[in-house]
């Protein structure tokens, strides 16, 4: 049975917008469109930083990595910061394999990511 309902939510905080997945998911071609909508959902008037919480992500492919890099670049063009938190081991391995761990600011916990945002 397919999961229904939204794939993610955006929790606006004072210092950051937290993008959180709501259910375990695999990011594949059929589920990429809602993630692409992140760019339009993150309004320019939102906080200057975005934390992407990957805590429920079970697996990701190059499509997801492309979306993540696209979000990073779009936010960078807007002089906004992106931090990634709660990355599962399989996804962290993929980020290392592709070298994206050097581009993305990755933290083990949401609290660590928020602390990183708040120190600036």
Order of alpha helices (4+ residues) and beta strands (2+ residues): beta-beta-beta-alpha-alpha-beta-beta-alpha-beta-alpha-beta-alpha
